[in-house]
């Protein structure tokens, strides 16, 4: 049986404060993502759905209605957890053992992330006659604003694939999406202007590129975009963490850190969890 651990670390020092194994290992199957409402409300997604873990009692409870929740990031907003479930967004509230609400959307969800103003961004795949979309959801009223993504390549990115990270990343009102091997396009979408722009090819000028591994992430303070770009599926000296900026609306490689990653599970900034 594969060992399963949940480790709680200090957010500033990353030193371990506590760890749980026996309480989880016999139940969870390939757990992938964690969302936290408070010290006693920890939510874990696995192959079955979403579980609530309560460290004080060491009790793990399955959230009814969360079966087959999509194994991508969950988001916390307005004191609730939001998780994708195919073409629905499910809402989980503290101290409850079942979901509180299902919110249908027009296509399967390929990304759920918190917005800087306390709401939720969604990326949705194209479905039938419905185009790919980026949606802003009010975390209190559940009302939605929808922007269709008409650019074919940008829409293809939002349609997603195997990645375990969301296909959008946001700084304020500006969202980024990137994908591919060579070329490796990155697009910017300014939601308030309903404007999608091609920003450049992240693979341009780089040697030993196999693929972007998982999705890009924008730093919520600096606006720089980070990408894990690998040359092989092993620990290769040419696997790299690349940092891009967009001065003068042009994609520019600012830093290239080589040899640190193998198959990274994504890039996450602590600023997004405050």
C-alpha positions as CSV (number, residue, x, y, z in Angstrom):
1,X,0.0,0.0,0.0
2,X,1.3,3.5,-0.9
3,X,2.1,5.6,2.2
4,X,0.0,8.7,2.6
5,X,1.1,11.6,4.8
6,X,-0.4,15.0,5.6
7,X,2.2,17.4,7.0
8,X,1.4,20.7,8.6
9,X,4.3,23.2,8.3
10,X,4.9,26.7,9.5
11,X,4.0,29.0,6.6
12,X,7.1,31.3,7.2
13,X,9.8,28.8,8.0
14,X,8.3,25.6,6.3
15,X,9.4,23.7,9.4
16,X,7.2,20.7,10.2
17,X,4.8,21.2,13.1
18,X,2.8,18.0,12.9
19,X,2.2,15.0,10.6
20,X,-0.5,12.4,10.1
21,X,-0.2,9.0,8.5
22,X,-2.2,6.2,10.2
23,X,-5.3,8.4,10.2
24,X,-5.2,8.7,6.4
25,X,-3.4,5.9,4.7
26,X,-6.0,3.2,4.9
27,X,-8.7,5.4,3.3
28,X,-7.2,7.9,0.8
29,X,-6.3,6.7,-2.7
30,X,-3.7,8.8,-4.6
31,X,-4.6,12.1,-2.8
32,X,-3.6,15.2,-4.8
33,X,-4.8,18.5,-3.5
34,X,-5.4,20.2,-0.1
35,X,-7.5,23.2,0.8
36,X,-7.7,24.7,4.4
37,X,-10.5,26.7,6.0
38,X,-9.0,26.8,9.5
39,X,-6.8,24.6,11.8
40,X,-9.6,22.0,12.2
41,X,-11.0,22.1,8.6
42,X,-8.6,20.5,6.1
43,X,-10.0,19.2,2.8
44,X,-8.2,16.6,0.7
45,X,-9.0,15.5,-2.8
46,X,-8.3,11.9,-3.9
47,X,-9.5,9.4,-6.5
48,X,-12.9,9.1,-4.8
49,X,-13.7,12.8,-4.1
50,X,-13.1,15.2,-1.2
51,X,-12.6,14.4,2.4
52,X,-12.5,16.6,5.5
53,X,-9.8,15.9,8.0
54,X,-10.1,17.3,11.6
55,X,-6.6,17.2,13.3
56,X,-8.0,17.7,16.8
57,X,-10.0,14.5,16.6
58,X,-8.0,12.8,13.9
59,X,-11.2,12.0,12.1
60,X,-11.4,11.8,8.3
61,X,-14.9,12.2,6.8
62,X,-16.0,11.9,3.2
63,X,-17.9,14.8,1.9
64,X,-21.2,13.5,0.4
65,X,-21.8,14.8,-3.1
66,X,-18.2,15.2,-3.9
67,X,-17.7,11.9,-5.8
68,X,-15.3,12.2,-8.7
69,X,-14.3,15.8,-7.9
70,X,-11.7,16.8,-10.5
71,X,-8.2,16.3,-9.3
72,X,-7.1,19.9,-9.7
73,X,-6.6,22.7,-7.1
74,X,-9.5,23.6,-4.9
75,X,-10.0,27.3,-3.9
76,X,-11.0,29.0,-0.7
77,X,-13.1,32.1,-0.7
78,X,-15.7,33.6,1.6
79,X,-15.0,30.9,4.2
80,X,-15.9,28.1,1.8
81,X,-14.1,25.6,-0.4
82,X,-14.8,25.5,-4.1
83,X,-14.0,22.4,-6.1
84,X,-14.5,21.3,-9.7
85,X,-16.7,18.3,-10.5
86,X,-16.8,18.0,-14.3
87,X,-19.2,20.7,-15.5
88,X,-20.2,21.8,-11.9
89,X,-18.6,23.7,-9.2
90,X,-19.3,22.3,-5.8
91,X,-19.3,24.4,-2.6
92,X,-18.2,22.9,0.8
93,X,-18.7,24.7,4.1
94,X,-17.0,24.3,7.4
95,X,-18.3,21.5,9.8
96,X,-20.5,19.9,7.2
97,X,-20.2,16.4,5.9
98,X,-22.0,17.1,2.5
99,X,-21.6,19.7,-0.1
100,X,-23.7,22.9,0.3
101,X,-24.3,23.7,-3.3
102,X,-23.8,22.6,-6.9
103,X,-23.2,25.4,-9.4
104,X,-23.6,24.3,-13.1
105,X,-21.3,25.9,-15.7
106,X,-21.4,25.7,-19.5
107,X,-18.3,23.4,-19.9
108,X,-16.1,21.1,-18.0
109,X,-13.9,23.1,-15.5
110,X,-10.2,23.1,-16.2
111,X,-9.2,25.5,-13.4
112,X,-10.4,26.9,-10.1
113,X,-8.4,29.6,-8.4
114,X,-9.1,32.4,-5.9
115,X,-9.2,36.0,-7.2
116,X,-7.5,38.8,-5.4
117,X,-10.8,40.4,-4.4
118,X,-12.1,37.3,-2.5
119,X,-14.0,35.6,-5.3
120,X,-13.3,32.8,-7.8
121,X,-11.9,32.4,-11.3
122,X,-12.9,29.5,-13.4
123,X,-11.5,28.2,-16.7
124,X,-14.0,26.2,-18.7
125,X,-13.4,23.9,-21.7
126,X,-15.4,24.4,-24.9
127,X,-18.5,22.2,-25.0
128,X,-20.7,21.7,-28.0
129,X,-21.6,25.2,-29.4
130,X,-20.2,26.8,-26.2
131,X,-16.7,28.3,-26.6
132,X,-14.0,28.0,-24.0
133,X,-14.5,30.6,-21.2
134,X,-13.0,32.4,-18.3
135,X,-15.6,33.0,-15.6
136,X,-15.6,35.2,-12.5
137,X,-17.8,33.8,-9.8
138,X,-19.0,35.9,-6.9
139,X,-18.2,33.7,-3.8
140,X,-21.2,35.0,-1.9
141,X,-24.1,35.3,-4.4
142,X,-22.7,32.7,-6.9
143,X,-23.5,35.1,-9.8
144,X,-21.2,34.8,-12.8
145,X,-19.5,37.0,-15.4
146,X,-18.4,35.0,-18.5
147,X,-15.8,35.9,-21.1
148,X,-15.6,33.7,-24.2
149,X,-12.0,33.0,-25.4
150,X,-12.2,33.2,-29.2
151,X,-8.5,32.7,-30.0
152,X,-8.2,29.1,-31.1
153,X,-4.8,28.5,-29.5
154,X,-5.7,30.1,-26.2
155,X,-9.0,28.2,-26.2
156,X,-7.1,25.0,-26.8
157,X,-5.0,25.7,-23.7
158,X,-8.1,26.1,-21.6
159,X,-9.4,22.8,-22.9
160,X,-6.7,21.3,-20.8
161,X,-5.3,17.8,-20.6
162,X,-3.5,15.7,-18.0
163,X,-2.1,18.6,-15.8
164,X,-2.9,18.6,-12.1
165,X,-2.7,22.4,-11.9
166,X,-5.3,24.9,-13.1
167,X,-5.0,26.1,-16.7
168,X,-5.3,29.8,-15.6
169,X,-3.3,31.9,-13.2
170,X,-4.1,35.4,-12.2
171,X,-2.7,38.7,-10.9
172,X,-5.6,41.0,-10.2
173,X,-7.8,41.3,-13.3
174,X,-5.2,39.8,-15.6
175,X,-5.0,36.1,-16.2
176,X,-2.3,34.1,-18.0
177,X,-2.5,30.7,-19.7
178,X,0.4,28.7,-21.2
179,X,1.0,25.2,-22.6
180,X,2.8,23.1,-25.1
181,X,6.3,21.9,-25.9
182,X,7.7,23.6,-29.0
183,X,6.2,26.1,-29.6
184,X,5.1,26.9,-26.0
185,X,2.7,29.8,-26.3
186,X,1.6,32.0,-23.4
187,X,-1.5,34.2,-23.6
188,X,-2.7,37.1,-21.4
189,X,-6.4,37.8,-20.9
190,X,-7.5,41.1,-19.3
191,X,-10.9,40.2,-18.0
192,X,-12.4,43.7,-17.6
193,X,-11.5,44.5,-21.2
194,X,-12.4,41.1,-22.6
195,X,-9.1,41.1,-24.4
196,X,-6.9,38.1,-25.1
197,X,-3.3,38.6,-26.4
198,X,-0.5,36.3,-27.5
199,X,2.5,37.3,-25.5
200,X,5.2,35.0,-26.9
201,X,6.8,31.6,-27.1
202,X,8.3,30.5,-23.8
203,X,10.5,27.9,-25.6
204,X,12.1,30.4,-27.9
205,X,15.8,30.7,-27.2
206,X,15.8,27.7,-24.8
207,X,17.8,24.5,-25.4
208,X,16.8,21.0,-24.5
209,X,13.0,21.6,-24.2
210,X,10.6,18.6,-24.0
211,X,7.5,20.2,-22.5
212,X,6.0,22.5,-20.0
213,X,5.3,20.3,-17.0
214,X,2.1,21.3,-15.3
215,X,0.9,24.9,-15.8
216,X,2.4,28.3,-15.5
217,X,1.9,30.5,-12.4
218,X,2.0,34.3,-12.1
219,X,3.6,35.8,-9.0
220,X,0.7,37.8,-7.4
221,X,3.0,40.6,-6.3
222,X,5.6,41.0,-9.1
223,X,3.5,39.9,-12.1
224,X,6.4,37.6,-13.3
225,X,5.3,34.3,-14.8
226,X,7.0,31.1,-13.6
227,X,7.2,27.9,-15.7
228,X,8.6,24.4,-15.1
229,X,10.1,23.4,-18.4
230,X,11.6,19.9,-18.6
231,X,13.9,18.2,-21.1
232,X,13.2,14.7,-19.8
233,X,11.0,12.9,-17.3
234,X,13.9,12.3,-15.0
235,X,16.2,14.4,-12.9
236,X,18.0,16.1,-15.7
237,X,20.4,19.0,-15.3
238,X,18.6,20.8,-18.2
239,X,15.2,20.7,-16.4
240,X,14.6,24.3,-15.6
241,X,12.4,26.8,-13.7
242,X,12.0,29.8,-16.0
243,X,10.9,33.2,-14.9
244,X,9.4,35.6,-17.5
245,X,8.3,39.2,-17.4
246,X,6.2,41.2,-19.8
247,X,7.8,44.7,-19.8
248,X,6.6,46.6,-22.9
249,X,4.1,43.8,-23.5
250,X,6.9,41.5,-24.6
251,X,7.7,38.1,-23.2
252,X,11.3,38.3,-21.7
253,X,13.2,35.5,-20.0
254,X,14.4,37.0,-16.7
255,X,15.9,34.0,-14.9
256,X,16.6,30.3,-15.7
257,X,17.2,28.0,-12.8
258,X,18.6,24.7,-14.0
259,X,18.7,21.2,-12.5
260,X,16.3,21.7,-9.5
261,X,13.2,19.8,-10.6
262,X,12.2,16.3,-11.9
263,X,8.4,16.2,-12.4
264,X,7.1,19.1,-10.3
265,X,3.5,19.2,-9.2
266,X,3.1,22.9,-9.9
267,X,4.2,26.3,-8.6
268,X,2.4,27.9,-5.7
269,X,3.0,31.3,-4.0
270,X,2.3,31.7,-0.3
271,X,0.9,35.2,-1.0
272,X,-2.2,33.5,-2.5
273,X,-3.0,31.7,0.7
274,X,-3.2,34.7,3.1
